[in-house]
């Protein structure tokens, strides 16, 4: 029993903590930053003002994690973000292919709790910042659940809070709203009439319970649904993030008016559901019940903070290169009218670039607070560029770079800005790539990697001379293209199989991308028109063209509903079929046709199909494509770019293996393997379910033997891109042999990289 006499005042319980890095905000960005830094040996405190991690991706909001892949609706092939967010999404695929938001919460919590270097403070809001000279020295935070006041000191701070609560209080330079066109010559900068801020959204989920459900709306629900201009296009089957357009608040202060915005969104949501259930316009909704409505809105935009570089529209559209690139983006420039659901305008205004773009390190720290990193949607970007950088997978990728940068700053005693010189940046890039971070057009040699001294041999390697005709015949209802990687020189003769329902003319084009690292087939090298007679026949194509440099070519079969193409069940790393079709979810209508003079390019979209669809077009290739060599394991690139960059076994090699040998015994402490987990697949963690628990290209079972044929490591059930094998005692051997289990009868074994360290 506790008995205390009355008093004028009692102090709250107070606790003090000290960390190397204090991360404020446990959304996807803050979580990835904290885990990255903790794995690099920093003591981290992660402060989050909600009961679960994930922010907009959590069960409280339920938005899908997306980035450069854009629902596979743009031309960014093999563009899923690597490193930690890749690890998280692959874990979610294995444990949660049904996309249950509650299970995703536990996956994030597991990841954080597995790191002994992280102290996690949930339900804890930072409310005060203290500084010494030009650096943050400590923050104060309050936990509403245990009535405890925390004083948290740190060497470095990362604000990943979304609103920049710490950066704001620390006096960091910031912006809120949209820049005028004249400031950065951004032609897509919005007018005041369109609006300068994106609003909030609240989602809801419905459920069919198998019997009629009567719905009585709360008194506060919106009564006049005609106030919503798009009410006639409501769909009773839509729920969750498909309802992103239920948006409001862009004309208000999206920080201090958030509660007002939330109440308006609740009125709208319950009013929308009342209309669906009780208007008589939706008989299909009779058995539907309202299962869940978000308690907090998903916030898109508030403050953006200034770093030593501000990303702008031209960086995205022109794909400008930066010496200090540490991350990348690829979502469209996605701006919304400030009036949101009450606007007569379309709910979003999305314009894509032709490929992915670099994000520089100089955009990830404050330009005027010496020890403050920026992560998530508050990084240094103009309002227009923010329209692309704000999505969660992009935020996670950049936040991993922040976590890694904090390690280097702490070890070297540097301010974040001092890490931005070219020599320091190379070390940061090298460590990020080691951890699976893809940085477009950046390859940094790892001088510690013993593979540079090794000789490699393989049991086989693919010479792609045929994609066998063992799949379906499919109507050419959309233009289809087979992507093929080729080296410099003459394009080989190709043989295809077609079936014509009636005599017709088939148009075939040979295309490439105007930028080598892109996958937008915007240059036509040759066009052929072929007369087809009725029936099954094969076509031999000789384009008589030469490539000036290695690149992907596109063999484009233009739409013809009288023609069927022969497809194949054969799949291999770095080979894709794409289609010129629409995906309205990401403003892909087959072709991007922007208004004149908004600084955006016109081009066609050629996109793949999701598994279990997505067959390759059957063909024979004269002389074959011999680009899947074992030497690719040494080039430092862990995904296809303008080449496959992978070793791939031959199709008939049932026990593929790779042998690494040295002239003398090496003392090996670590072996790293980088597998193919299909970076073309976006792996959304909510709403969209997945047909598999493991990417079919990924090697699930393997073993490693030394020069005495002794098994030193074996693995079953692998589903991850990176397998990092560390030994308690060094393995001394002149050779290592990696023996892989063949993944599938129609899928070849593949590997992107092997690394060995003493």
N, C-alpha and C positions, 0 to 999 in steps of 0.2 A: 504494500500500500504506500502511495505517495501522498503526503499531506504537507501543504505549504500555506503559510499565512498570507493574507492579502498584501499587495505591494503596489506602488504607483506604476511600476514598469518592470517587465522581464525581457531579457534579450533572447533572441532566437538561438537555437543550437547553431554553433559555427564550426566549420571544418576548413582547414587550409591544405591545399595541395600544390605541388610544383611539378612541372613537366618540361621536357625539351620542346615539345610542340603542343599547343592547345588548339584544338579544332572546334569551332563553334558552328553547329549545324550538322545533324546526322541524316541528311538526305543522301541520295546516291553519291553526290560529289563528296560531301564530308566523310561519309563512310569509307569511300575508296581512298581518300587522302590519308585518313587515320590508319587504315590497315597497311597501306604502302609504307608509311613512315615507321610504323611499329615493326614490320618485318625487316626493316633496315636497321633496327636496333635503337630507335628513339623511344623515349618514354613519352607516351601520348595520353592526353585527356580529351575525350570526345564528349562534348556538351550538346545535348539535344532537348528541345523544349516540348517534345511530344512523347507519348508512351511507347512508341515503336519506331524503329529506324526506317529509312527509305523515303521520307518526304512525300513527294507526289507519286512515288512508286509504291507507297505503303498501302496497307488495307484501309487506311483512313481516307485516302483519295482515289487510289486504284487507276492510275494512269500507266500506260505501258512505257517501258524503257525503249526508246528509239534513238537513232543517231543517223550516221551517214547512209545506212542501208535503206531508210525511208520505206519500210514495208515492202522492200523489193520493188518499189515503184519508180525508181530513177535509174540512171545509167551508171551508178557507182557499184561496179562488180567487186566482189570480195572485199567489201568495205566495212564489215562489222568490226567494232572497236576491239582491240586486243588487250592483253594484260589482265588486270584484276576484274574489270567488268565482264570480260569474256569468261573468266573462271566462274564468276557468280552466275551468269546466265546459263552456262553449261551445267552447273550444279542444279540450277532450277529446272532445266530440261530433264535431268535424270530423276530428280526427286518430285517434280511437280509439273509433268507435261500437261496436266489438265488446267494449269494456270490459275490455281487457287491463291488469292491474295494473302490469306492468312498464313499459308505455308511459306509464301515468299518472305513474309515478315520473319519467320523462324530461320530461314536460310541466312538472311542478313545478320540476325542476332548471333547465330552460330559462328559466322565468320569473325565477328568482332570479339566474341567471348573466347574464341580459340587463341587470341593474341594476348599473351601475358603482359605485354608492354602497353596495353590500352586499359585505361580506367574509363568506364562508361557511366555517364550521368544522364539518365533519362528524366523527362518531366522537369527539366531544369532550364530556366531562362536567364540569360545574361542581361543585367540591367545597368551595370556601371563599369567604366573602363578607367584605369589609372595609367599614367604615362610618366616616364623619366626621360627628359629631353625630348627626343623625337621618336622614341620607341614605346610600345605598350609594355608595361611592367606586370600588370595583373588585371583580372576582371573579377567582378562579383556576380554571383548567380544565385537564384533561389529555386529550390525544389518545392513544388506545391504539394507533393505527396508525402514528404517526410518532414516538412516544415523546417528545412535546414538551409542555412546561408553558407555559401561556399566562397572562399577567397582563393583564386587560382592564379598562380604565378607561372610564367613561362619564358623561355628564351625566344621562341617564335610563336606567332599566332596565325591561324588561317581562318578567315571568315568565309564560311560556306553556308551562311544562314539564310540566303535568299534575299532578305531585305538589307543585308550588310549592317546588322545591328552593332557589331563591334567596330567595323571600319568607320561607320558614321560617327560613333561616339569618340573615336580616336582622332577625328578630324581629317580623315582621308578624303582627298578630292573625289567628288562624285558628280554624276549627272542623273537627271530624272526627266523623262520626256524624250522628244525627238529633235535631233539636230536639223537645222535648215539645210537645204540642198547645197547652199553656197559654202558651208563650212568645210566639207570634205569632197565637194563635187559629186555627191551621191545622187544619182538621177532618180532613184527609187524612194528618196526621203519623202515621208507622207506630208500632206497638207494638214493644217489645223482642222479643217472640216472632216478629214478622215480620222484624225485623232493621233495623239502622241504616246498613248500607253495601251498595252494589251490588258484585258480584264481577267477576272477569275472564272473558273468553271466548277460546278458541282455535278457529279454523276449519280445516276441511280441504276439499280438492277431490278429486273422483274423476273418472275418465276411462274411457270405453268404448274398448278397443283392438281389438275385433272378434274376440276369441277368448277362451276360458276362462282365468281368472287364479286361481291358487291363492294364498292368503294365509296366512302363518305369523306369528302375532302375536309381538311381543317379550315377553320374560319379565315385564317390568314392567307390561304392559297389565292393565287391570281385568278380573278373571276372572268375577266374579259380577255380571252385567248387571242382575239384579233389584234391585240397590242403587239403580238409577236408576228412580224411580217411573214415568216416562213411556216406559220402554223398549218397551212394546207399540205405541207410536205412531210409532216410528222409520220413516223413509221412505228407501229406498236412493237415491232421486233427489234428495234434498236435499243441498246442499253450499254452502260459502261462508257468507255472512252469514245465509242462512236458518237456520243452526245457531247463532244468537245465544244460544239457551237452554242451550247447553253452557257453563254458567257456574258458577264456584266462587270462594270466598274471602271472601264477605261477613261471615263470622264471625271472620276473621283480620285482621291488620294489613295492609291492602292496599298499603302502601308497603314495609315491611321484610320481609314474608312473601311478596313477589311470586315469588321463586324456588320456594318451597314450593308456592305456588298453581299455578305453571306446571307443575311436575312432576305434580301431581294432575290437571291438565287433560290433559297428555299421556297419563297412564294411562287417563283416561276416553275420549279420542279413539281411541286404538288399541284399547281394549276395545270401543267402539261399532263400529268397523270390523270387528273380529273377529266380533262378533255378526252384523253384516250379511252378512259373507262366509261364515261357517261354521255358522250356526245352522240353516240349511235353510229359514228363514222368508222368504228374499228371493231366489227364483230369478232375478229380473230383474237381480241384481247379479253374475251369473256372469262376465260379460266386463268387469267394472269393476276398475280398479286404483286404488290410493291414490296420487294424483298429487302432492299437496302437503299438508303440515301446517304450521301457523304455528310459527315458532321462538320467538316471544315472544307473550304474551297481549295482547289488547286490553283495556286497563284502563278501567273506567267511573268509579270514584270513589275519592278519597282526601281530601286537605285541600280546604277551601273557605276563602277569605280574606275578611276583613271590609273593606268600603269605607265610605263615608259614607252609603250606602243599601244595605239588604239586601232583595233581591227576595224576595217571599213568595207563597204560594199565591193569595192574593186578588188580587195584581197580575195574575196570569195569568188566572184565571177571570173576574174582574170587568173585565178589560182596562183597568186603571187608567191614567190618563194622567200623564205626568211632564214637567215643563218642560224637562228636560235629556235627553229621549229622543234616542238616537243610533243605535239598532238595534232589532231586533224578534225575537220568537220565535213559534213556533206549533206546535212538536211537542207531543204530549200530555205531561201529567205522568206520567212513565213510571218507576215504581219496581218493583224486583224483590225477591223474598224472599232474605234473606241466605244461606240454605242452597242457593240456586241449583239445580243439576241434581238435588240430593239432597232437594229439598223436595217435599212432597205438594201444595203450592200451585201455581197457575198460574205459568208462568215470568216473567210480567210483570203489572203492574196499571196499565193505561193509562187515563187520563181526559182527554178533550179539552175545551178551551174552545170557545166558539162562534165564535171568530175569533182573529186574531193579537193580540199584546200588545207594548207598548213595553218596551225595556230602557234604563234611565237611565245616563248617563255616570258618576254617583256610585257605581255598582257596579263600575267598571272601574279603580279604583286603590286602593291601601292607605290605610286611614284613619290609620295611624301611622308609615309610612315615607315620607318626604317626596317621594322621586323614583322611586317604584315603581308601575308600571302592572300591571294584572292582565288576562290574556287566556286564553281557552279555558275549560275546565271549572272553573277555580278561582275564577271571579269571585264577587262578593259576592251570594250567594243562599242561602236556607235549603235544607235537604236536599230538601224537597218541591219548591220552585221549581227547584232544580238538576235534578230529574227531567225537566224540559223544556229548560232552557238548555244542557244538557251536550252536545247533538248537534252534529256538526261544522259544518254550514252556519251554524247560529246562532252557534257559537263564531267562525267566520270573519268573519261580519258584524260582531260586536262588536269583534273584533281589528282590523278595518279602521278602526273608530272610534278605537281606541287609537293606531294608527299615525298617524292624522291629528291626534289630540290632542297627540301628542308633538311634532309640527311646530309647533303653536301655542305650546306651553309653551316649546320651545327658542327660538323667535323672540322671545317676550315675556319670557323669563326667569321663568316662573311654575312653581310647584309644580303637579302635577296637580290637587290639590284647589282651587287658585286659579282654574282654568279653569272651574269649575262655576258661576260666577255667570251670571245670565241673559243679559247682553250678550255675554259671551265665548262662551256656548253657542250663541247665534244664528250667530256666525261659524263655529263648528265645524260646526253643522248645515248651513249654506249650502255649505261646502266638501265635505262628505260627499255632499250631494244632487248637486252638480256632478259628482262622481265616480260617480254611479249608485246611491248608497246610498238605499234606500227607508226612510223613517221614518214610520210610520203617523200620519196626521192632522197632519203637520208640513209646512208649506210656507213657505219663507223666501225672500224676494225678493232676487235677485242684482242689486245696484245697478250692477254693471259691464256687465251684459248689454245690448248695443245693440239687442236685439229689442224692448225697451220703447219705443223711439222709431220703430219700423218699422211700415209698413203691409204686411199680408199678403194675397195673393190666390192662389187655387188654380185649376188647370185644371178641377177638379170637386170635389164633396164628396158623400159618400154620404147619400142620404135613403133609409133602409132601409124600403122599402114591400113588399118581397117577399123571402122566402127560398125560392127556386124549388124546385118538387117534382121535382128531377132525380136524387134518390138512391133508396136501397132502401126497400121496405116491410118494416118489422121488427116482430116480435111484441112486444106490450106485456107481456113476462114480468117486468119490473121497472117500478115506477112511474117515469115519466120527466118531466122538467120542462125547458122552454125558459126560459133566463134572458134577460131583455130589459131594457136600460137605458131608463128613461123620465124625463122632466122632470116638474116639478110640474103637476098638472092632471088632466084626465079621461083615463082609460085607453082607448086606441082599440079599435075593433072589430077582431077577429082572425078569420081564416079558416084552418081546418086541413082536412087530408084524412085519412080513415080508411078501413080495410077491415075489415068485421065478418065473421067466419067463420060466425056464426049470430046471430040476434037477441039482443041483450044490452043491458045498461045500463052506460054509461061515466060514471065520476065524474071531474070536472075541478075543480080548485081554483085560485083566485088567491091566491098567498101573497107575503109580503114578509118581510124580516128585522126583528126588533125593534130592532136597532141598525143604523143606516144603512150603516156601513162593513163590516158582516158579510155573509156569504153563507149563513147558516143560515135557511131559510124557516120560521120558527117562529110566524108570525102568519098565520092564514087570514082573508082579507078576504071571500071569496065562494066558495060551493060550488055547483056545478051537476051535476045528474044527467040524462044525455041518453040517450034510447032510440034505439038503433041497429038498423036493419034489416040483413038480410044483404046484403053487397056493398060496393062502393066508394062513398063519399059524402063530401061536404064539410060542415064545421060552421062556422057563423058564431056567434062568441061576443061578447056585449056584456055586460061585467060591471057597467057603470053605476056604476063606482067612481072616486073621485078620489084622487090621491096628494097628500099635504100638502107633500111635498118630493121632490126628485129622488132616485131610488133604482133598484135592480134589482128587477123583479118576477119571480115564478116562476109560469109556467103549468104546473100539475102534472096530468098524466094518470095516474090511479091504476091500479095493476096490474090487467090484465084479459087473460087468455090467449086470449080469443076475438077480440081486437082487434089490428089492425096499424096502426101510425102511418106516415105518409108522411114520409120524411126527405129531406135535401138534401145534395148534395156541396158546396154553397156554404159558404165559411168567411170570416169577417171578424173583425177585431180587436174584442175586447170582447163577443163573443157566444158563449155556450156552452150546450150541453145537459148536464144532470146527471141522475143516476139514483139512486133510493133502493135501493142494493144493498150487499152486504157486501164488506169487505176485511179478513179476519181477521189479516193481517200487521200491521195497526196497530190491532187491537181495534175494528174497525168491523163491527158485526153488524146494520147497517141503522139501528139506534137505540141511543143511549147511555142506559142505564138504571142509574144508579148506586145503590148502597145508600143508605138514608136517612141524612142528616146527615153526609156527608163533604165538604160544601162544593162540590159539583160539580153542574152542571145536567143535566137530562134533555133530549134533543133528537134529531132524526133526522139521519142523514147523507145528503146529496145530492151525489154525486161524479161527475166526468166520466170518460169512457173515454180511454185512451191512443190516440194515433195508431198505426196508420192508421185506427182506429175513431174514434168521436166525431162523427158527423154531427149537424148541427142539424136540428131539426124543421121541415119545410116549412110555410110560412104566408104569408098576406097580411096586411098591417098597414094599416088604414085611415088615410090621411094620412101614413103613414110615420113613422119615427123620425129626427129631424133633429138628432142630437147629435154628429155626427162632423165638426164644423166646423173650419176652418183656425185659428180663434182658440184652439182647444185647445192649439196648439203654444206658447202663451204662458203657460199656467197653472202651469207648474213641476212638474207631476206626470207621471211617466214610466212609468205603468202604469195599467190600469183600477182604479178604486176603487168609489165608488157611481155613477160615470159612466165612459164609455170613456176619456176624457181624451186621445183621439187624433184627429188628422186622418186621414180615410179617403177615398180616391177613390171615385168611382162605379164600379159593376161593369163598365161598358162603356168606361171611360177607359183606352185602351191605352198612352198615353204620359203618365202623370200628372206634374204639375209644380207647384211652389210658387214664387212670386216674392215676394221681400222687397225693399221699396223704402223709401228715406229721402228727406227733402226736400233733402238735400245729400250730397255725396260723403263716405263714411266710409273711414277707413284701417283695414282689417280684417286682423288678425294671426291670428285663430283662429276656426274654425267648428266647432261641435259638433252632431252629429246623434244622436238617440236612437231606435233602431228597435225594432220589436216582435219579440222573440225568445221569445214565449210563456212568460211568467212562471208559467203554470199547470203547466208540465212540470218535474218534479224533476231530470231529467238525472243520475241515479245513475251514478257513474263506474266501478263494478265490478258484475259478475254480470249485471245486466239490460242487454241489448243494445238498440240503438235503430235504428229503421227508416230513419234519414236521417242525413246528415252536417251538414245545415243546417236550422234551423227554417224551415218553409215560409212563414211570415208575414214573415220577414226579407228586406228588399230587398238583393239581392246585387250589383246593378250600378246605378250612378248617376253623374251628372256635375253640375258646378256651373259656370255661365257668368256673366260680369259684364255690365255695362250696354252693352258693345259686342259682346255675344254671343260673347265669347272664353272658351274653356274654361280655367278656372283650376284645376280639379281633377277627376279622374275615378277611379272605383274599380270594380274587378271582384272577384268572389269574396268579398264581405263576408259574414261569419257572426256578427258581434259586435253587441251591443246599442248600444254607444257607439262612434262614429267621431269621433275628435278630429283635426281637420285644422289644422295649424299651418304658416304660410307663412314662408319665409326673409326675404322682403320684404313689407311691408304691401300688400294689394290695395286700391286706391282705386277705389271704385265707388258709384254712387247706388242700384244694385240688384244683387241676386243671384237667379239662378233655379236651383233644384234640379230636375233632370229625372231621374225614376226609371224603372227598368225594371219593368214589371208582373210581379209574382212568379209568377202562375199563372192559368190560365183561370178557376178556381173560387175564387181568393183575391184580395181587393182590396188595393191598395197602402195602407200606413199608416205613420204617423210620430207619435211622442209629443212630441218637442220639438226645437226648433232654438235654438242659442245662437250669438251672434257677439260677439267681443271685439276691442278695439283693441290 
